[in-house]
Amino acid sequence: MNLEMLQTYTWMAPSLTIILLVTLIGSFYSFKHQKFSLMIATGMVQTVLSPLLPAMAGAVVLGLGILQFYMGVVNSRSSKKSQS
């Protein structure tokens, strides 16, 4: 189904790739500058995008999205505890 959808809507593959690259850059920036709420948001976007990507890329993006979401939640909790 995904390949049929990507073949029907030719604009979809480049836009998904651009969105994926922007979220990857955003996640790197958020980790580097310790903005964990941004890391949670980029992880959620990548998790939502993963079913729309072809099989291998979708699985990798799903893994990255879940990992970033988890790291953002854990690090935001630990930074709140250290500030108290």
Beta strands, then each sheet from edge to edge (+ up, - down):
end
